[in-house]
Amino acid sequence: MSPETLIRRCHELIGTVPEDIDVLDGESLIGFFQSFRPDGLALNGLFDGLPEAAELHHRLDQLFVAAGADRRAQGGRDAYFVIRNPAPLDPERADQLAAQWLTGIRQFAESLGEVGIVNSLDPRPTVRVLEGIPPKHPKDNAERSRLLLALQQDTATLVEQLDTGPLPALLRPAYYFTACDSMLRDYLMWPFYKHGTGLADPLQPYFELWKHGVKYRIFGETQVDLYLPRQHG
């Protein structure tokens, strides 16, 4: 499938085919997936013609199921895919998933020769599992730890180093703005990247944490804190 065909398909699905459709602009697809809440069924067939089609659709199905309806109890709709009623996650399982996620990120970075990320994750940070509302990370990069910068910023550009053709670059904005989360974006788009890395799926553990409403916080160089949603009742 050509990039032009995919862009046109996307715009036709939401009824907004611009006059300059031949100008390939992924930014025009920001908010695209939100148009198909709550179930995403109208997206079926979007990727027909691509060898990755079945797996891309499977991951989108996981996203829609995890987030569910976008209607807020007090009125209005979510601008992003938000996990409002996550299933409980055992703390020990959360710890295991975090260890797998950090190991996977290191392997991904190592495969691309990104020694800065590798060094930040070697040795692998310890994981502390907590419950409740997480504190905010510092806004100023100068106050952020090297480990936090490695995971939040440096890993966000790893996929750009892979030779996957023009389609993934066009789709990244639409996928990123599902939740403004580059790791979720790269999990959903991993079918495009897996052949170029030789890695099975380094971000699957991250998605499992995300769909359970788990947030991570980093305030030093050797530890990652996981915040599980507080369970009521």
Steps between C-alpha positions, in 0.01 A plus 500: 500500500633843412512781757259699283247216505518462877464872566197512271343197668541660840343827395217329316413303813446820697358700209770765491686458172700822461550666163875447525469128581808431287708692754607227741454640848475272800406796720163508323421166664537618860186387682419249226455193721285693748239532225422129533429472871378297674565176306709589195302261279479748212879476467477142371670480164702818540830317460388246240783443257773526763672183627470642853124563469369225729740578783450877471124453529542260791696758698250772423226267624695463824516877533127552451408216736736626771373859489133426439250783466625856481200657675577658836263445789470875554443567131725558202741264329862406551741663258733200531477129575479491880483191719214582738404161642815287494494140610703437817863401454690294753804697628732206439378476141552875457858460619559218250352701213714803586816286503408355160424847362832649615691200366320529167579869466864431572511226237333728246747781568791255493392370158528856367824586675341761727751476781353790699174314555682171557725655765201653679342155523816313600467371759125474468328743739319357798121520499286621790127432479272751671131586494318825448539825310859550378687826554591708198838482333702824497411721203854624447730250328787629713321358805426164342721199552700352213296180534173690461627686193620174348160334538277799426690676223785295356298183445231700318724536195637146481245386241600786271832326445335197342463483122127433479402723208275808508178353645601478869627859502165619364306306762709587806314825582161323495630219718689729737198717572287205604644564847804728449718201584786398270534155655132425448539634145792271429323198648200556276726548197748221581389280207672754275826476693545143616667371183765769518598424858486124543325562833173331585311783668687713756201721576235235568571518878461878489159467335391253767592755768330782311171319455489437875534872563855475634719813488877508539703769672877546515676739737849349507739290296444153640128456572168503317185549705175346376171643623209262485151652510352489848244224530174586674262274681 
